[in-house]
Amino acid sequence: MARRRHTQPHHNKTEDVLQQLRKLRDTPLSNIGDTLESDLNFVASAIQAGSANPSVLVAVVREIEEILQILPDSFGDRFWFDAQMIYEFQQSWNGDTQRLSGTVLPKTGKTWGHESVFVTSTSANERIKSINLIHLPGQDKLSDVDLLTYPFICHELAHNLFYFDDTEFVVRFRGALDNYLGNLRLRGIADQGGAKAKSLKLIQEIDDLWSPTLNHKNWAHEMAMDITALWACGPAYLAAFQDEIEEQSKNPYLIEQRHPPYAVRARALFIASQKLGWASVNT
């Protein structure tokens, strides 16, 4: 009886996940559903045959649940419009070499964003795959499409681009940041007492905010996404950014861990536009 009480809830959870995956068969995500269902059945069969530990099934079910939580659940005309827009950017940016993840889906919601989950393949011959979402503001209807804001797709796709490989960026930025912080430490080498403590605290805060991290939730990556989008879209990105910061609800000086203040981003975009030769362009 103890064994039965232990395994039954997990069995029910597996069945629930299978039912959710089967609901994807009549959607544009049918391939994802079929692949995940196949992986789940493979693991379940391996456990039944005694060649895999039951804990593997628990991990796979949890992984699939995370994927199901982020997948789009509406597939109207806007979904197809956004999917085609993303696909065209993928084709253009990839060129002859894959630079973006293979699966990038649109999902409408409250605001712009990028989200990824990783799928551990059950085959030793396959690499770990990822499913990526570009979040777009509004509802899944064509009347909510505002093309003037769509340069932000390039900002979100830049996250995907850097997730795919951001080694060079991290190494270069980390080196420049270390040099800058090193100069700050030298300037404060003679400080004593409260002045020294304040100086060290400021240096640590700068390091915490700007240090590149794997999850991109830092000022360095967000600034890099802005510059990449500017390079890809030109003045159209400047116009979209200007529209964004002109909303009265936006605080241009708000400091948070993930995004630099709009005032800092605007300054960086202005400098970058000068370097790209767009200083005289009116937006």
C-alpha positions as CSV (number, residue, x, y, z in Angstrom):
1,M,0.0,0.0,0.0
2,A,2.9,2.4,0.8
3,R,4.3,1.9,-2.7
4,R,0.9,2.5,-4.3
5,R,0.4,5.7,-2.4
6,H,3.8,6.9,-3.5
7,T,3.5,6.2,-7.2
8,Q,-0.1,7.0,-8.0
9,P,0.1,10.8,-7.8
10,H,3.0,10.8,-10.2
11,H,1.2,8.5,-12.6
12,N,-1.7,10.9,-12.6
13,K,0.6,13.8,-13.4
14,T,2.1,11.9,-16.3
15,E,-1.3,11.2,-17.7
16,D,-2.3,14.9,-17.3
17,V,0.8,15.9,-19.3
18,L,0.1,13.4,-22.0
19,Q,-3.5,14.8,-22.4
20,Q,-2.1,18.3,-22.7
21,L,0.4,17.3,-25.3
22,R,-2.3,15.5,-27.3
23,K,-4.3,18.8,-27.4
24,L,-1.5,20.3,-29.4
25,R,-2.2,18.0,-32.3
26,D,-4.8,20.3,-33.8
27,T,-2.6,23.4,-33.5
28,P,0.5,24.8,-35.3
29,L,2.5,23.3,-32.4
30,S,1.7,19.7,-33.3
31,N,5.3,18.9,-34.1
32,I,6.4,20.1,-30.6
33,G,3.6,18.1,-29.0
34,D,4.5,14.9,-31.0
35,T,8.2,15.2,-30.1
36,L,7.6,15.7,-26.4
37,E,5.0,12.9,-26.3
38,S,7.5,10.6,-28.0
39,D,10.2,11.5,-25.5
40,L,7.8,10.9,-22.6
41,N,6.7,7.6,-23.9
42,F,10.3,6.5,-24.5
43,V,11.3,7.3,-20.9
44,A,8.2,5.5,-19.5
45,S,8.9,2.4,-21.6
46,A,12.6,2.4,-20.5
47,I,11.5,2.5,-16.9
48,Q,8.9,-0.3,-17.4
49,A,11.7,-2.4,-19.0
50,G,14.0,-1.7,-16.0
51,S,16.6,0.2,-18.0
52,A,16.0,3.6,-16.5
53,N,15.5,5.1,-13.0
54,P,11.9,6.3,-12.2
55,S,13.5,9.7,-11.2
56,V,14.2,10.3,-14.9
57,L,10.5,10.3,-15.6
58,V,9.9,12.8,-12.8
59,A,12.5,15.1,-14.4
60,V,11.1,14.8,-17.9
61,V,7.5,15.4,-16.7
62,R,8.6,18.5,-14.9
63,E,10.5,19.8,-17.9
64,I,7.5,19.3,-20.2
65,E,5.2,21.1,-17.7
66,E,7.6,24.1,-17.9
67,I,7.4,24.0,-21.7
68,L,3.6,23.8,-21.7
69,Q,3.3,26.8,-19.4
70,I,5.1,29.1,-21.9
71,L,3.7,27.9,-25.2
72,P,1.2,30.1,-27.1
73,D,-2.4,29.1,-26.5
74,S,-4.0,31.3,-29.2
75,F,-3.4,30.8,-33.0
76,G,-5.4,33.5,-34.7
77,D,-4.4,35.7,-37.7
78,R,-2.0,37.7,-35.6
79,F,-0.1,34.6,-34.5
80,W,0.5,33.7,-38.1
81,F,1.5,37.3,-39.0
82,D,4.0,37.5,-36.1
83,A,5.3,34.0,-36.9
84,Q,6.0,35.0,-40.5
85,M,7.7,38.3,-39.4
86,I,10.0,36.3,-37.0
87,Y,10.7,33.7,-39.7
88,E,11.8,36.4,-42.2
89,F,14.2,37.9,-39.6
90,Q,15.5,34.4,-38.9
91,Q,16.2,33.8,-42.5
92,S,17.9,37.2,-42.9
93,W,20.1,36.9,-39.8
94,N,21.0,33.3,-40.3
95,G,22.3,33.6,-43.8
96,D,24.3,30.5,-44.6
97,T,25.1,29.8,-41.0
98,Q,22.6,29.1,-38.1
99,R,22.9,32.0,-35.6
100,L,19.4,31.8,-34.1
101,S,17.6,29.0,-32.5
102,G,15.5,26.8,-34.7
103,T,12.2,27.2,-32.8
104,V,11.2,30.8,-32.1
105,L,7.4,31.4,-31.6
106,P,5.4,34.5,-31.1
107,K,3.1,34.9,-28.0
108,T,0.9,38.0,-27.3
109,G,0.8,39.4,-23.8
110,K,1.4,42.5,-21.7
111,T,4.8,43.6,-23.0
112,W,7.9,42.8,-25.1
113,G,10.1,40.0,-24.0
114,H,12.1,36.9,-24.8
115,E,11.8,33.5,-23.0
116,S,13.5,30.2,-23.5
117,V,13.1,26.7,-22.2
118,F,15.4,23.8,-22.9
119,V,14.4,20.3,-24.0
120,T,16.8,17.4,-23.0
121,S,16.6,14.9,-25.9
122,T,16.2,11.3,-25.0
123,S,18.6,10.4,-27.9
124,A,22.3,10.5,-27.2
125,N,22.9,11.5,-30.8
126,E,20.9,14.8,-30.5
127,R,21.9,18.0,-28.9
128,I,19.8,19.7,-26.2
129,K,17.1,21.8,-28.0
130,S,15.4,25.0,-27.0
131,I,12.0,26.4,-27.5
132,N,12.0,30.2,-27.6
133,L,9.2,32.7,-27.3
134,I,9.1,36.3,-28.5
135,H,6.4,38.1,-26.3
136,L,4.6,40.9,-28.1
137,P,2.2,43.4,-26.5
138,G,-1.5,43.1,-27.3
139,Q,-4.0,40.3,-28.1
140,D,-4.0,37.7,-30.8
141,K,-5.9,39.9,-33.3
142,L,-4.7,41.8,-36.3
143,S,-6.1,45.1,-35.0
144,D,-3.5,45.0,-32.2
145,V,-0.6,44.9,-34.6
146,D,1.3,48.2,-34.4
147,L,4.1,48.1,-36.9
148,L,5.7,51.2,-35.5
149,T,6.7,49.1,-32.4
150,Y,7.9,46.1,-34.3
151,P,11.6,47.1,-34.4
152,F,11.5,45.8,-30.8
153,I,11.3,42.3,-32.4
154,C,15.0,42.8,-33.3
155,H,15.8,43.6,-29.7
156,E,14.2,40.4,-28.5
157,L,15.7,38.3,-31.3
158,A,19.1,39.7,-30.4
159,H,18.6,38.0,-27.0
160,N,18.2,34.7,-29.0
161,L,21.2,35.5,-31.1
162,F,23.4,36.1,-28.0
163,Y,22.0,33.0,-26.2
164,F,23.1,31.0,-29.2
165,D,26.7,32.3,-28.7
166,D,27.7,35.3,-26.7
167,T,31.2,34.2,-25.7
168,E,33.0,37.0,-27.7
169,F,30.7,39.7,-26.2
170,V,31.1,38.5,-22.7
171,V,34.9,38.2,-22.9
172,R,35.3,41.7,-24.4
173,F,32.8,43.4,-22.2
174,R,34.1,41.7,-19.0
175,G,37.6,42.9,-19.9
176,A,36.5,46.5,-20.5
177,L,34.4,46.5,-17.3
178,D,37.3,45.1,-15.2
179,N,39.6,47.9,-16.6
180,Y,37.0,50.5,-15.7
181,L,36.5,49.2,-12.2
182,G,40.2,48.9,-11.7
183,N,40.7,52.6,-12.5
184,L,37.9,53.4,-10.0
185,R,39.8,51.4,-7.3
186,L,43.0,53.3,-8.1
187,R,41.3,56.6,-7.7
188,G,40.0,55.7,-4.3
189,I,43.1,54.0,-3.0
190,A,43.8,56.9,-0.7
191,D,40.3,57.1,0.7
192,Q,39.8,56.3,4.4
193,G,36.9,55.4,6.6
194,G,33.4,56.2,5.4
195,A,34.7,57.6,2.0
196,K,36.5,54.3,1.3
197,A,33.4,52.2,2.3
198,K,31.2,54.4,0.0
199,S,33.6,54.0,-2.9
200,L,33.9,50.3,-2.5
201,K,30.1,50.0,-2.3
202,L,29.7,52.0,-5.5
203,I,32.2,49.9,-7.4
204,Q,30.4,46.7,-6.2
205,E,27.0,48.1,-7.4
206,I,28.4,48.9,-10.8
207,D,29.9,45.4,-11.1
208,D,26.6,43.8,-10.0
209,L,24.5,45.8,-12.5
210,W,26.9,45.6,-15.5
211,S,28.4,42.1,-15.2
212,P,27.3,39.8,-18.1
213,T,25.3,36.8,-16.9
214,L,24.0,33.7,-18.6
215,N,20.4,34.7,-18.2
216,H,21.0,38.2,-19.8
217,K,19.4,39.9,-16.8
218,N,22.0,42.6,-16.6
219,W,22.7,46.1,-18.0
220,A,25.5,44.9,-20.3
221,H,23.3,42.5,-22.3
222,E,20.3,44.8,-22.4
223,M,22.4,47.5,-23.8
224,A,23.9,45.1,-26.4
225,M,20.4,44.1,-27.5
226,D,19.6,47.8,-28.0
227,I,22.7,48.4,-30.1
228,T,22.1,45.2,-32.1
229,A,18.5,46.3,-32.8
230,L,19.7,49.7,-33.8
231,W,22.2,48.2,-36.2
232,A,19.5,45.9,-37.7
233,C,16.6,48.5,-37.9
234,G,18.4,51.8,-38.2
235,P,16.4,55.0,-37.3
236,A,13.2,52.9,-37.1
237,Y,14.5,51.5,-33.8
238,L,15.2,55.0,-32.5
239,A,11.7,56.1,-33.3
240,A,10.2,53.0,-31.6
241,F,12.4,53.6,-28.5
242,Q,11.4,57.3,-28.5
243,D,7.7,56.4,-28.5
244,E,8.3,53.9,-25.7
245,I,10.0,56.4,-23.4
246,E,7.5,59.2,-24.1
247,E,4.8,57.2,-22.2
248,Q,4.0,59.1,-19.0
249,S,4.1,55.9,-17.0
250,K,7.8,55.5,-17.8
251,N,10.4,56.6,-15.3
252,P,13.6,57.5,-17.3
253,Y,15.8,57.2,-14.2
254,L,14.4,54.0,-12.6
255,I,17.3,51.7,-11.6
256,E,16.6,47.9,-11.6
257,Q,18.8,44.9,-12.0
258,R,17.6,43.7,-15.4
259,H,17.3,47.0,-17.5
260,P,19.4,50.1,-17.4
261,P,17.4,53.4,-16.9
262,Y,15.8,54.7,-20.1
263,A,18.0,57.8,-19.8
264,V,21.2,55.6,-20.0
265,R,19.8,53.6,-22.9
266,A,18.9,56.7,-24.8
267,R,22.4,58.1,-24.3
268,A,24.0,54.9,-25.5
269,L,21.7,54.8,-28.6
270,F,22.5,58.4,-29.4
271,I,26.3,57.6,-29.3
272,A,25.8,54.4,-31.3
273,S,23.7,56.2,-34.0
274,Q,26.5,58.8,-34.4
275,K,29.1,56.0,-34.9
276,L,26.7,54.4,-37.5
277,G,26.4,57.7,-39.3
278,W,22.7,58.5,-38.4
279,A,23.3,61.5,-36.2
280,S,21.5,63.8,-38.7
281,V,18.5,61.6,-39.2
282,N,15.2,63.0,-37.8
283,T,13.0,60.4,-36.2
